[in-house]
Amino acid sequence: MKKVGISVLALTALMILFMGFGPTSEMPGPDAAAIWEYITKESPYKEWGFWNDHKDILSGNSPHGPFHRVYVNEVLLKADGAPVPYGSIQVKESFDSNKKPTALTVMYKIEGFNPEGGDWFWARYTLEGKAGPAGKVQGCIGCHAVKAGNDYILVHDLK
């Protein structure tokens, strides 16, 4: 009789997955509705972190409004230089002059989506989740291109 064994590593991985410690959802593709679902329900952006040099509500400018707050997912928080890893997401909350929320803007790095624009998917949403411009948004790419060497990220210098 032949013995069939399972490695300790494989057994541990299975236990973690079944106990709920593994990933709870897959990353969405280049689809504005799926991305909204992901950042608001599957991995709520308000539970993400901030870059040390860019916390709280800070002064901003057009087209995002006079104030903004930027959340970054774990993948982007751990990035140690440009280019950042695929799966990186930045969510910018825009505020009016009274610091009332007005919109959300998302940068989401998707492998092969748009190599000419750093593979970033761009989307602007109302507070209710209705997507405005989304995808390869030329206005976003054009503005952020001044920091192409920083992987199109304007508010934080990658090391």
trRosetta pair geometry for C-beta under 8 A, 3 or more apart (Angstrom, degrees):
i j d omega theta_ij theta_ji phi_ij phi_ji
6 10 5.3 -114 179 82 91 122
6 11 5.3 107 121 -59 116 98
7 10 4.5 92 59 8 89 101
7 11 6.8 -155 92 -5 46 87
8 11 5.6 -57 -146 40 31 112
8 12 6.1 34 154 -22 66 107
9 12 5.8 -54 -148 35 28 112
9 13 6.4 29 154 -19 63 105
10 13 5.7 -53 -148 35 32 112
10 14 6.4 31 154 -18 65 105
11 14 5.8 -55 -149 36 31 110
11 15 6.4 32 153 -20 64 106
12 15 5.7 -55 -148 35 31 112
12 16 6.4 32 155 -19 65 105
13 16 5.8 -54 -149 35 30 111
13 17 6.4 30 154 -19 64 108
14 17 5.7 -56 -148 37 31 112
14 18 6.2 17 160 -7 67 111
15 18 6.2 -64 -143 46 27 101
15 19 5.8 19 162 -15 66 117
16 19 6.0 -63 -138 41 24 105
16 21 4.5 -78 -165 69 81 114
16 22 5.4 105 128 -53 91 91
17 21 7.6 -78 -66 58 21 72
17 22 4.2 7 -108 -12 60 148
20 24 7.6 25 -160 -90 75 97
23 26 7.4 75 138 -80 132 44
24 42 6.8 -176 102 -169 105 85
24 43 7.8 155 62 -70 110 84
25 38 7.0 -169 116 -125 140 86
25 42 4.2 -47 30 -166 164 129
25 43 6.8 -136 52 -34 121 96
27 38 7.1 53 -148 -139 48 152
27 87 5.4 -107 -89 -121 158 92
28 31 6.0 -108 168 52 114 93
28 34 3.7 161 -150 133 132 109
28 35 5.1 -151 78 -75 146 56
28 37 7.2 122 -74 62 141 98
28 38 4.7 -125 -16 -35 119 140
28 108 8.0 -15 70 175 98 157
29 34 6.4 35 45 79 68 155
29 110 7.0 84 -159 -143 49 142
30 110 5.4 -158 -66 69 93 171
30 113 5.2 140 -74 -126 135 121
30 121 4.9 -164 -126 -103 89 140
30 135 6.6 71 172 -118 112 76
31 34 4.0 56 84 18 112 114
31 35 6.5 171 83 -16 55 85
32 35 5.7 -57 -145 36 29 112
32 36 6.4 33 156 -21 64 103
32 123 4.8 154 -122 -125 97 139
32 125 7.7 163 -176 -79 106 99
32 131 3.7 40 158 -98 144 163
32 134 3.9 -24 -76 -156 129 166
32 135 7.6 -69 -50 -43 104 74
33 36 5.7 -51 -150 33 32 112
33 37 6.5 34 151 -19 63 105
33 131 6.9 -100 -60 -15 60 130
34 37 5.6 -51 -150 36 34 115
34 38 6.3 37 150 -22 65 106
35 38 5.5 -53 -148 35 33 115
35 39 6.3 17 160 -8 68 108
35 106 6.2 159 150 115 132 163
35 108 6.0 -124 -132 -26 132 163
35 121 7.2 -158 -74 113 152 133
35 123 6.1 142 82 21 146 157
36 39 6.3 -63 -140 44 27 98
36 40 5.9 -1 168 3 65 120
36 123 7.8 -115 -56 132 87 149
36 125 6.0 132 -101 -106 114 149
36 129 4.6 103 -176 -154 142 101
36 131 6.8 -125 -44 -59 129 99
37 40 6.6 -75 -137 49 18 94
37 41 5.5 -38 -173 35 61 117
37 42 6.4 50 136 -10 77 107
38 41 7.3 -65 -103 54 9 75
38 42 4.8 -43 -134 48 51 122
38 43 5.9 -1 171 33 76 95
39 42 7.9 0 -28 51 19 83
39 43 6.6 -35 -108 79 37 81
39 44 7.1 70 165 -135 45 30
39 45 4.5 14 -174 -40 95 110
39 89 6.8 -153 -91 161 113 149
39 91 5.9 138 -163 -80 141 139
39 104 7.9 171 115 157 143 149
39 106 6.7 -136 -35 -104 163 136
40 44 6.2 26 -160 -114 26 73
40 45 7.2 -25 -76 5 48 94
40 129 6.8 -62 -14 -94 161 119
41 44 6.9 44 -83 -70 10 82
43 47 7.5 -122 178 62 59 115
43 48 7.7 59 153 -63 95 102
43 73 6.9 35 142 -121 135 120
44 47 4.9 78 82 3 94 106
44 48 7.9 -151 107 -21 54 82
45 48 5.2 -36 -162 5 52 122
45 71 4.7 120 168 94 97 147
45 73 7.5 -76 -120 -70 74 84
45 89 7.6 -108 -106 123 106 123
45 91 4.3 -2 -157 27 154 159
46 71 6.8 -100 -94 -90 32 159
48 71 4.4 103 72 173 118 107
48 72 6.0 -164 153 77 128 30
48 73 5.2 -78 -124 -95 132 45
48 74 7.2 -130 -136 -37 87 62
48 77 7.6 -173 -179 -39 93 125
48 91 7.4 122 40 28 146 115
49 71 7.2 129 69 -157 25 72
49 72 6.1 -39 77 66 75 81
49 74 7.3 84 10 -87 112 56
49 77 4.9 51 64 -96 129 146
50 54 6.3 -144 179 92 95 68
50 55 4.4 94 133 -104 151 77
50 56 7.8 51 -144 -15 166 45
50 70 6.9 111 -132 86 83 73
50 71 6.7 -64 -80 -113 70 50
50 72 6.9 114 -117 21 26 92
51 54 4.4 34 66 39 107 99
51 55 7.4 -141 73 -54 52 69
51 70 7.3 -5 15 95 101 118
51 72 6.3 54 -40 8 84 141
51 77 7.4 -163 -81 -120 63 72
51 155 7.5 158 38 116 141 96
51 156 4.4 -133 -113 -109 179 145
52 55 7.2 -22 -155 -35 25 110
53 156 6.1 138 69 -122 107 86
53 157 7.8 -9 66 30 155 82
54 58 6.8 -80 -153 -5 72 153
54 70 5.6 -8 140 53 123 122
54 155 5.1 89 -124 149 156 108
54 156 5.3 -98 -3 -72 138 100
55 58 8.0 107 76 -43 33 113
56 69 6.5 -91 148 -116 24 105
57 67 5.2 23 174 174 104 120
57 68 7.1 170 -150 87 67 18
57 69 4.9 -54 -92 -62 61 104
57 95 6.2 6 -149 8 124 154
57 99 6.0 57 162 -139 162 113
58 67 6.8 161 82 -152 29 73
58 68 6.4 -30 63 66 77 68
58 69 7.1 125 12 -90 75 55
59 66 6.8 -49 -148 171 68 67
59 67 6.3 -56 -111 -101 32 64
60 64 4.9 -80 160 93 140 112
60 65 5.8 47 82 82 127 60
60 66 6.1 123 60 153 80 15
60 67 5.5 127 13 -136 101 8
60 68 3.9 72 -59 -3 144 106
60 94 7.1 -115 81 -129 163 77
60 95 7.8 126 22 44 128 80
61 64 6.9 58 73 48 38 90
61 66 7.4 31 -94 -111 37 40
62 65 7.6 74 -94 -53 45 21
63 139 7.3 21 -3 152 150 131
64 68 5.1 2 143 -71 129 135
64 92 6.1 -46 -139 137 138 135
64 94 4.6 -147 -177 -104 72 113
64 103 7.8 -134 -145 73 61 111
64 105 6.3 -85 -109 4 103 144
65 68 6.5 132 67 -62 93 87
65 94 4.1 115 18 -178 126 102
65 95 5.7 180 118 66 139 36
65 96 5.9 -87 -158 -88 129 39
65 102 5.8 136 -70 41 154 138
65 103 7.6 153 -22 35 128 100
66 95 7.1 -72 69 92 73 78
66 96 6.7 43 32 -176 104 32
66 97 5.0 44 38 -88 152 67
67 94 7.6 125 84 -167 57 49
67 95 3.9 -33 81 68 105 114
67 96 7.5 -9 33 68 99 15
67 97 7.6 133 -6 -107 105 28
67 99 5.6 -20 63 -104 161 72
68 92 5.2 -5 -172 -175 127 100
68 93 6.2 155 -158 79 66 55
68 94 5.4 -27 -101 -104 91 52
68 95 6.4 -172 -80 14 37 86
69 92 7.4 157 77 -155 39 54
69 93 4.7 -4 55 52 90 109
69 95 7.5 54 -7 -22 90 118
70 90 6.0 -12 -168 -172 105 101
70 91 7.1 155 -154 81 54 46
70 92 5.0 -19 -100 -101 80 75
70 93 7.7 -155 -73 20 33 70
70 155 5.5 153 -19 87 164 160
70 156 7.8 -151 101 -26 151 113
71 90 7.3 155 81 -159 50 51
71 91 4.6 -9 59 60 100 99
71 92 8.0 -168 24 -76 66 31
71 93 7.5 54 -7 -16 100 99
72 76 4.2 -111 -177 92 110 124
72 77 5.2 143 107 -61 112 78
72 88 7.6 -17 -163 -168 98 87
72 89 7.1 160 -151 89 53 56
72 90 5.3 -18 -100 -105 81 73
72 91 7.8 -173 -77 22 35 69
73 76 5.4 88 57 17 69 100
73 77 6.9 -127 105 -9 33 95
73 87 7.6 -100 94 145 140 79
73 88 6.8 -180 56 -151 104 43
73 89 4.5 52 -4 51 124 95
73 90 8.0 -114 4 -67 78 37
74 77 5.4 -54 -140 36 31 115
74 78 6.2 21 164 -13 66 110
75 78 6.4 -69 -155 40 23 102
75 79 7.1 43 145 -47 60 94
75 84 7.6 102 136 164 90 105
75 85 5.4 -111 179 77 106 116
75 87 4.5 -158 -112 107 175 100
75 88 4.9 -133 109 -86 108 58
75 89 7.3 74 52 10 113 73
76 79 5.4 -28 -155 -6 41 120
76 84 5.8 20 -122 -174 74 145
76 85 7.8 -142 -80 50 48 84
76 88 3.8 100 -76 -151 92 96
76 89 6.3 -130 -19 46 130 39
76 90 6.2 -178 -170 -62 173 80
79 84 4.1 -25 -125 -129 155 92
79 85 6.1 -153 -95 6 98 85
79 88 6.3 16 -49 -100 136 134
79 158 6.3 -49 123 -132 112 118
80 158 7.6 109 151 -175 20 94
80 159 6.2 -49 -173 75 63 94
81 84 8.0 -177 92 -79 34 57
81 158 5.2 119 -138 148 30 111
81 159 5.8 -75 -81 92 76 49
82 149 6.6 122 85 158 158 46
82 150 5.5 -152 -57 -148 147 29
82 151 4.0 -166 -134 -27 105 102
82 153 7.8 -154 -91 22 112 111
82 158 4.8 127 -41 73 84 148
83 109 8.0 150 170 -146 104 146
83 118 7.0 179 -129 -154 117 91
83 151 4.7 125 -130 -97 62 121
84 88 4.3 22 131 -39 127 165
84 109 6.1 -173 88 -25 102 164
84 151 5.1 156 -1 126 89 168
84 153 7.4 68 -21 -32 133 134
84 158 6.9 -137 -64 -103 95 148
85 88 5.7 129 70 -41 65 101
85 109 7.2 139 106 92 39 142
86 109 5.3 -136 -126 122 46 100
86 110 6.5 67 -154 -135 100 20
86 111 4.4 -11 -112 -49 153 93
86 119 7.0 -56 -102 131 93 143
87 109 6.6 -34 27 75 24 93
88 107 7.9 -17 116 115 92 93
88 108 7.5 173 90 -148 54 41
88 109 4.4 31 50 21 92 125
89 106 6.6 -21 -163 -163 96 99
89 107 7.0 161 -152 85 46 58
89 108 4.8 2 -107 -107 87 79
89 109 7.5 -135 -67 15 49 74
90 106 7.1 155 82 -153 56 49
90 107 4.5 9 50 51 102 104
90 108 8.0 -150 30 -66 59 48
90 153 7.0 139 -40 -120 158 102
91 104 5.9 -17 -169 -167 97 110
91 105 7.5 151 -158 77 48 45
91 106 5.4 -14 -104 -101 71 79
92 104 6.9 147 76 -160 51 55
92 105 4.5 -15 59 60 105 96
92 106 7.7 -163 21 -72 73 33
92 107 7.9 48 -11 -5 104 95
92 155 7.9 144 -98 -16 119 150
93 101 5.8 -52 -177 -127 110 104
93 103 7.9 162 -156 87 47 42
93 104 5.9 -27 -100 -102 58 76
94 101 7.2 101 78 -157 52 59
94 102 4.9 -59 103 62 98 97
94 103 4.6 5 44 58 122 84
94 104 7.2 -158 9 -80 84 25
94 105 6.6 62 -33 -9 111 103
95 98 7.9 -125 167 75 97 49
95 99 4.8 4 170 -143 141 44
95 100 6.2 140 -157 61 83 29
95 101 5.7 -49 -98 -92 75 40
95 102 6.3 144 -122 2 21 93
96 99 7.2 -94 67 -22 59 12
96 100 5.0 -9 37 54 106 88
96 102 5.4 101 -42 -49 87 126
101 127 5.9 102 123 -97 114 127
102 127 7.3 -122 172 -44 16 109
103 124 6.0 5 169 -175 130 94
103 125 6.4 157 -167 79 79 49
103 126 6.3 -59 -115 -114 81 34
103 127 6.8 -105 -97 -48 35 71
104 124 7.3 161 87 -157 49 49
104 125 4.6 -10 62 58 97 104
104 127 7.2 114 -15 -97 95 50
105 122 7.5 -12 -175 -168 92 85
105 123 7.2 172 -153 91 51 48
105 124 5.0 -16 -104 -104 81 75
105 125 7.6 -175 -79 19 34 71
105 140 7.9 174 -171 -108 122 124
106 121 7.7 -9 114 104 101 85
106 122 7.1 157 85 -156 63 39
106 123 4.7 -2 52 58 106 93
106 124 7.8 -169 19 -77 71 31
106 125 7.2 37 -9 -7 108 110
107 120 5.2 -29 -162 -158 91 121
107 121 7.6 141 -161 71 40 51
107 122 6.1 -9 -103 -102 64 71
107 140 7.8 178 -92 177 93 133
107 144 7.9 129 -104 -105 137 164
107 152 7.1 -174 -152 111 142 116
107 153 7.5 172 99 -96 163 76
108 120 6.9 123 62 -159 38 65
108 121 4.5 -28 68 60 96 101
108 122 8.0 -175 24 -73 75 27
108 123 7.5 6 6 10 113 107
109 118 7.3 -69 -117 138 97 91
109 119 5.5 57 -160 106 76 99
109 120 5.7 -39 -93 -96 63 63
109 121 7.7 -170 -81 14 14 78
109 151 7.9 -11 -93 174 136 122
110 113 3.9 67 83 -34 106 132
110 119 5.9 -146 68 169 50 92
110 120 7.8 105 19 -134 75 18
110 121 5.2 34 4 -21 122 116
111 119 6.2 0 -111 -163 25 144
112 115 7.0 -17 -133 -50 38 94
112 119 6.7 43 9 -124 17 113
113 119 5.1 105 44 -159 89 67
113 120 7.4 -124 82 66 128 12
113 121 5.4 -68 164 -59 162 94
113 136 7.9 -176 147 -69 93 92
114 117 4.2 -8 129 45 120 105
114 118 7.3 13 94 55 91 46
114 119 5.7 161 58 -109 60 30
114 120 6.6 -57 62 52 116 50
114 121 7.4 139 6 -75 116 57
114 136 5.0 152 -102 -100 147 106
114 141 7.9 -96 138 -94 144 135
115 118 7.9 79 -162 -45 29 7
115 119 6.0 16 -89 -63 44 83
117 120 5.7 -95 129 44 97 88
117 136 6.1 155 13 -140 154 89
117 141 4.5 -64 -130 -122 122 126
117 145 7.9 -77 -131 -82 74 95
117 152 7.3 49 172 -79 70 152
118 148 6.7 -157 -61 -141 117 76
118 151 5.7 129 -155 -161 133 64
118 152 4.6 -138 20 -15 166 128
120 140 7.8 -126 114 128 127 123
120 141 7.5 166 68 -94 116 84
120 144 7.7 -41 57 98 164 156
120 152 5.7 -95 -23 75 150 157
121 134 7.5 16 173 -179 91 79
121 135 6.3 -41 -148 -127 82 32
121 136 7.9 -59 -121 -62 55 52
122 133 7.2 -8 113 122 104 97
122 134 6.8 -164 96 -141 59 41
122 135 6.9 -25 53 69 73 22
122 136 7.4 90 27 -121 102 15
122 137 4.2 -97 84 27 130 115
122 140 4.1 156 -147 74 163 167
122 141 7.2 -129 -19 -46 146 76
123 131 5.5 -51 -164 -139 111 109
123 132 7.7 137 -173 55 64 64
123 133 7.3 -170 -134 101 42 56
123 134 4.0 21 -111 -117 88 94
123 135 7.5 67 -76 -21 81 41
123 137 7.7 161 -77 -24 33 134
124 131 7.2 113 73 -159 49 60
124 132 4.3 -31 84 54 103 112
124 133 5.5 40 24 51 109 81
124 134 7.2 -137 27 -68 58 72
124 137 7.7 89 -11 -97 99 169
125 129 5.7 -21 -171 -136 126 31
125 130 6.5 142 -157 68 71 38
125 131 5.6 -39 -96 -96 78 54
125 132 7.0 -165 -86 6 24 81
126 129 6.7 -39 69 30 78 22
126 130 4.4 16 24 47 117 92
126 132 7.3 105 -37 -37 77 98
131 134 4.7 -4 175 -41 127 137
133 137 4.5 89 149 -116 119 125
133 139 7.0 29 133 37 171 118
133 140 7.5 176 116 -21 129 113
134 137 6.8 -30 -106 -52 6 113
136 141 6.9 4 -175 -37 68 139
137 140 4.2 59 90 13 109 112
137 141 6.5 163 85 -12 56 88
138 141 5.6 -57 -138 43 34 110
138 142 5.7 38 162 -24 69 109
139 142 5.9 -53 -141 35 24 112
139 143 6.5 18 161 -13 60 109
140 143 6.2 -64 -151 39 26 105
140 144 6.0 6 163 -2 66 118
141 144 6.2 -68 -137 50 24 100
141 145 6.0 45 158 -48 64 102
141 152 7.5 -49 -131 -131 57 134
142 145 5.8 -40 -148 7 24 120
143 146 7.1 -45 171 5 40 104
143 154 7.8 -27 135 -63 94 144
144 147 6.0 -64 -174 48 63 96
144 148 7.7 105 130 -70 73 61
144 152 4.1 47 149 -166 121 89
144 153 7.6 25 -157 -60 113 16
144 154 6.0 -109 -120 -43 78 106
145 148 5.2 6 -159 -52 57 105
145 152 6.9 -15 -81 -111 37 89
146 154 7.7 51 70 -104 100 100
147 150 4.2 -44 176 48 99 111
147 151 7.7 -25 132 58 91 34
147 152 5.9 115 88 -133 89 20
147 153 6.2 -102 125 64 135 40
147 154 5.3 175 9 -89 152 60
148 151 7.5 30 -173 -94 37 15
148 152 6.1 17 -106 -68 47 70
150 153 5.3 -103 131 56 98 82
150 154 7.8 120 90 -81 132 29
150 157 6.1 -82 -128 -131 135 57
150 158 5.5 156 -156 18 80 99
151 158 6.4 35 22 -6 112 151
153 156 5.8 -38 147 58 123 81
153 158 6.5 90 56 -33 136 105
